[in-house]
Amino acid sequence: MPPYRYPTHNFTYVSSCVKYMIFLLNFIFWLFGGLLIGIGFYAFVDKWQATGLIKLETFYDIVLNLSLVMIIAGAIVFVVSLAGCLGALRENTCLLKFYSLCLLVFFLCEMAIAITAFVFPHKVNAVLEESFTDKIITTYRDDPDLQNLIDFAQQEFHCCGLSNEGYLDWGKNEYFNCSSPSVEKCGVPYSCCINATDISSGLVNIMCGYHIQQQSVAAASKKIWTNGCIEIVRVWAERNLYVIAGIALGAAISQLFIIYLAKTLEGQIDLQKSSWS
């Protein structure tokens, strides 16, 4: 008669490779989320001290407040990645289910945005122009972060304004409006200028866009970029469609792979628990 063997719990169905891969990936994103929160909070406080007033009355006030967007995005990444870290490390299926569900929601939202932008590019352009042009243009100078972003976009994409009106969009801003008492009236920001920087001195000529709105498109095009940024960015995206699609596909596959790992670990944990019962 063979000797009796006592049951042992040393064997585990949970793969250490899957477990610690999920933990390591989410630990990196957890740190990144914390960094976003820190930078966003610092920028928010700095803006509060500089301006003394931060307006958060409408949806657009929140969306166009870059520091607040960073805090919100960082908080979401922080919470979701923390759930992934703890769920993997503590082998907690509830946290893993929450984590994989969040990733699935993110994935579906990204796919919906990508498909909408690909199938209806002109309609997306029209919605962006109608929804954000006036708000962004009118708040230029009131929000330092937004101003830096607009200047960067205009310089990098060689554009001026947002809509199809191009450089004439700046007539909606109280500083550049032709009825303004400001010295910048009928002008545009220096970031619209083709050659804003003096090569010899290396200094930025902030007056290079003064009184440009009074000139025709043909005359203005010799000094500034005249097309709106939304259309320019759309054309740029179409020219780099394969690169953008490749990056988007890589991100989507990575998300699906992490969801697969999370669901695999869930199944292994449940199998391990069932073996103990």
C-alpha positions as CSV (number, residue, x, y, z in Angstrom):
1,M,0.0,0.0,0.0
2,P,1.5,3.3,-1.1
3,P,2.2,5.8,1.7
4,Y,-0.4,8.6,2.3
5,R,0.6,11.9,0.8
6,Y,-0.6,15.0,2.6
7,P,-2.1,17.8,0.4
8,T,0.2,20.6,-0.3
9,H,-0.4,24.2,-1.2
10,N,3.1,24.9,-2.5
11,F,1.9,24.5,-6.1
12,T,0.4,27.7,-7.6
13,Y,-1.5,28.3,-10.8
14,V,-0.5,32.0,-10.7
15,S,2.3,32.8,-13.1
16,S,5.0,35.0,-11.4
17,C,5.9,36.3,-14.9
18,V,2.4,37.6,-15.6
19,K,1.9,38.9,-12.1
20,Y,5.1,41.0,-11.9
21,M,4.9,42.1,-15.6
22,I,1.5,43.7,-14.8
23,F,2.9,45.1,-11.6
24,L,6.0,46.6,-13.2
25,L,4.1,48.2,-16.1
26,N,1.6,49.8,-13.8
27,F,4.2,50.9,-11.4
28,I,5.8,52.9,-14.2
29,F,2.4,54.5,-15.2
30,W,1.7,55.1,-11.5
31,L,4.8,57.2,-11.2
32,F,3.9,58.9,-14.5
33,G,0.5,59.7,-13.1
34,G,2.0,61.2,-9.9
35,L,4.4,63.3,-12.0
36,L,1.5,64.7,-14.1
37,I,-0.4,65.6,-10.9
38,G,2.6,67.3,-9.4
39,I,3.4,69.3,-12.6
40,G,-0.2,70.2,-13.1
41,F,-0.7,71.3,-9.5
42,Y,2.5,73.4,-9.6
43,A,1.3,75.1,-12.8
44,F,-2.2,75.6,-11.4
45,V,-0.8,77.3,-8.2
46,D,1.7,79.3,-10.2
47,K,-1.1,80.6,-12.5
48,W,-3.3,81.4,-9.4
49,Q,-0.5,83.4,-7.9
50,A,0.3,85.2,-11.2
51,T,-3.3,86.1,-12.2
52,G,-5.1,86.0,-8.9
53,L,-8.2,84.5,-10.6
54,I,-8.9,81.2,-12.3
55,K,-12.3,80.9,-14.0
56,L,-13.9,77.5,-13.9
57,E,-17.6,78.2,-14.7
58,T,-18.1,76.3,-17.9
59,F,-17.0,73.1,-19.6
60,Y,-14.7,75.1,-21.9
61,D,-13.0,76.7,-18.9
62,I,-12.0,73.3,-17.6
63,V,-11.0,71.8,-21.0
64,L,-8.8,74.8,-21.9
65,N,-7.2,75.0,-18.5
66,L,-4.1,72.9,-19.3
67,S,-2.9,72.6,-15.7
68,L,-6.3,71.4,-14.6
69,V,-6.4,68.9,-17.5
70,M,-3.0,67.6,-16.4
71,I,-4.2,67.1,-12.9
72,I,-7.4,65.3,-14.0
73,A,-5.5,63.1,-16.5
74,G,-2.8,62.4,-13.9
75,A,-5.3,61.4,-11.3
76,I,-7.1,59.0,-13.7
77,V,-3.7,57.4,-14.6
78,F,-2.7,57.3,-10.9
79,V,-5.8,55.6,-9.7
80,V,-6.2,53.1,-12.5
81,S,-2.5,52.1,-12.5
82,L,-2.6,51.8,-8.7
83,A,-5.5,49.4,-9.0
84,G,-3.4,47.4,-11.4
85,C,-0.3,47.4,-9.1
86,L,-2.2,46.4,-6.0
87,G,-4.4,43.9,-7.9
88,A,-1.4,42.1,-9.3
89,L,0.7,42.3,-6.2
90,R,-2.0,41.2,-3.7
91,E,-3.7,38.9,-6.3
92,N,-7.0,40.8,-5.8
93,T,-9.5,39.9,-8.5
94,C,-11.8,42.9,-7.7
95,L,-9.1,45.4,-8.3
96,L,-8.0,43.5,-11.5
97,K,-11.5,43.5,-12.8
98,F,-11.8,47.3,-12.2
99,Y,-8.4,47.8,-13.9
100,S,-9.2,45.8,-17.0
101,L,-12.7,47.4,-17.3
102,C,-11.1,50.9,-17.2
103,L,-8.6,49.9,-19.9
104,L,-11.4,48.5,-22.0
105,V,-13.4,51.8,-21.6
106,F,-10.3,53.8,-22.6
107,F,-9.7,51.6,-25.6
108,L,-13.3,51.9,-26.8
109,C,-13.2,55.7,-26.4
110,E,-10.0,56.0,-28.3
111,M,-11.3,53.8,-31.1
112,A,-14.5,55.9,-31.3
113,I,-12.5,59.1,-31.6
114,A,-10.1,57.6,-34.2
115,I,-13.0,56.3,-36.4
116,T,-14.9,59.5,-36.1
117,A,-11.9,61.6,-37.1
118,F,-11.0,59.3,-40.0
119,V,-14.6,58.9,-41.4
120,F,-15.8,62.5,-40.9
121,P,-12.6,64.7,-40.9
122,H,-14.3,67.8,-42.3
123,K,-17.2,67.5,-39.8
124,V,-14.8,67.2,-37.0
125,N,-13.0,70.3,-38.3
126,A,-16.3,72.2,-38.3
127,V,-17.2,71.1,-34.8
128,L,-13.8,72.1,-33.4
129,E,-13.9,75.5,-35.2
130,E,-17.4,76.2,-33.9
131,S,-16.8,75.0,-30.4
132,F,-13.3,76.2,-29.6
133,T,-12.2,79.0,-31.9
134,D,-13.9,81.9,-30.2
135,K,-13.1,80.6,-26.7
136,I,-9.4,80.0,-27.4
137,I,-8.9,83.2,-29.3
138,T,-10.6,85.4,-26.7
139,T,-8.8,83.9,-23.7
140,Y,-5.3,84.3,-25.3
141,R,-3.2,86.5,-23.0
142,D,-5.6,85.7,-20.1
143,D,-4.2,82.2,-19.6
144,P,-0.3,82.0,-19.8
145,D,-0.3,78.2,-20.4
146,L,-2.9,78.4,-23.2
147,Q,-1.0,81.3,-24.7
148,N,2.3,79.3,-24.8
149,L,0.5,76.4,-26.4
150,I,-1.1,78.6,-29.1
151,D,2.2,80.3,-29.8
152,F,4.0,76.9,-30.0
153,A,1.3,75.5,-32.4
154,Q,1.4,78.5,-34.7
155,Q,5.2,78.4,-34.9
156,E,5.5,74.7,-35.4
157,F,2.6,74.2,-37.9
158,H,3.1,77.6,-39.7
159,C,-0.4,78.8,-39.1
160,C,-2.3,81.8,-37.7
161,G,-5.6,81.6,-35.9
162,L,-7.8,78.5,-35.8
163,S,-10.7,78.6,-38.3
164,N,-10.9,79.0,-42.1
165,E,-10.7,82.8,-41.4
166,G,-7.1,82.3,-40.5
167,Y,-5.3,85.3,-39.2
168,L,-8.5,87.3,-39.2
169,D,-9.6,85.2,-36.2
170,W,-7.4,87.5,-34.0
171,G,-9.9,90.3,-34.6
172,K,-12.0,88.5,-31.9
173,N,-9.4,89.1,-29.3
174,E,-9.7,92.3,-27.2
175,Y,-6.0,93.1,-27.6
176,F,-5.8,92.6,-31.4
177,N,-9.3,93.9,-32.3
178,C,-9.2,96.9,-34.6
179,S,-11.3,98.9,-32.2
180,S,-9.0,98.2,-29.3
181,P,-7.0,101.1,-27.8
182,S,-4.0,98.7,-27.5
183,V,-0.9,99.3,-29.6
184,E,-1.5,95.8,-31.0
185,K,-4.9,96.6,-32.5
186,C,-5.4,95.0,-35.9
187,G,-2.4,92.9,-35.3
188,V,-1.6,89.2,-34.7
189,P,0.7,87.5,-32.2
190,Y,4.4,87.3,-33.1
191,S,4.1,83.5,-33.4
192,C,2.2,84.1,-36.7
193,C,5.2,85.8,-38.3
194,I,7.2,84.0,-40.9
195,N,10.5,85.5,-39.6
196,A,9.8,86.6,-36.0
197,T,13.4,86.2,-34.9
198,D,16.1,88.6,-36.0
199,I,19.0,86.4,-37.2
200,S,21.7,88.9,-36.3
201,S,20.6,89.6,-32.7
202,G,18.6,86.4,-32.0
203,L,15.8,88.5,-30.4
204,V,12.1,88.0,-31.1
205,N,10.4,90.9,-32.9
206,I,7.1,91.0,-31.1
207,M,5.9,93.8,-33.3
208,C,6.2,91.9,-36.6
209,G,2.5,91.2,-36.7
210,Y,1.2,94.7,-36.0
211,H,-1.6,96.0,-38.2
212,I,-1.6,92.9,-40.4
213,Q,-5.4,92.5,-40.3
214,Q,-5.7,95.7,-42.3
215,Q,-3.8,94.1,-45.2
216,S,-5.1,91.7,-47.9
217,V,-4.3,88.0,-47.7
218,A,-1.7,88.4,-50.5
219,A,0.1,91.3,-48.7
220,A,-0.2,89.6,-45.3
221,S,1.2,86.3,-46.6
222,K,4.5,87.9,-47.2
223,K,4.9,88.6,-43.5
224,I,2.8,86.0,-41.6
225,W,1.2,82.6,-42.0
226,T,-2.4,83.2,-43.0
227,N,-4.1,79.8,-42.8
228,G,-5.9,78.6,-39.7
229,C,-4.3,75.9,-37.5
230,I,-7.1,73.4,-37.5
231,E,-7.1,72.9,-41.3
232,I,-3.3,72.9,-41.3
233,V,-3.2,70.2,-38.7
234,R,-5.8,68.1,-40.5
235,V,-3.7,68.3,-43.7
236,W,-0.5,67.4,-41.7
237,A,-2.3,64.4,-40.2
238,E,-3.4,63.2,-43.7
239,R,0.2,63.4,-45.0
240,N,1.4,61.5,-42.0
241,L,-1.5,59.1,-41.8
242,Y,0.6,55.9,-41.9
243,V,2.8,57.0,-39.1
244,I,-0.1,58.1,-37.0
245,A,-2.0,54.9,-37.8
246,G,1.0,52.8,-36.9
247,I,1.5,54.6,-33.5
248,A,-2.3,54.3,-32.8
249,L,-2.3,50.6,-33.7
250,G,0.8,49.9,-31.5
251,A,-0.9,51.7,-28.6
252,A,-4.2,49.7,-29.2
253,I,-2.4,46.4,-29.4
254,S,-0.4,47.2,-26.2
255,Q,-3.7,48.0,-24.4
256,L,-5.3,44.8,-25.5
257,F,-2.2,42.8,-24.5
258,I,-2.3,44.3,-21.0
259,I,-6.0,43.6,-20.8
260,Y,-5.3,40.0,-21.8
261,L,-2.6,39.8,-19.1
262,A,-5.0,41.1,-16.5
263,K,-7.8,38.7,-17.5
264,T,-5.2,35.8,-17.6
265,L,-4.1,36.7,-14.0
266,E,-7.7,36.9,-12.9
267,G,-8.4,33.4,-14.2
268,Q,-5.2,32.0,-12.6
269,I,-6.2,33.5,-9.2
270,D,-9.7,32.0,-9.5
271,L,-8.3,28.6,-10.4
272,Q,-5.9,28.8,-7.5
273,K,-8.7,29.7,-5.1
274,S,-10.9,26.8,-6.4
275,S,-8.0,24.4,-5.8
276,W,-8.0,25.3,-2.1
277,S,-11.7,24.7,-1.6
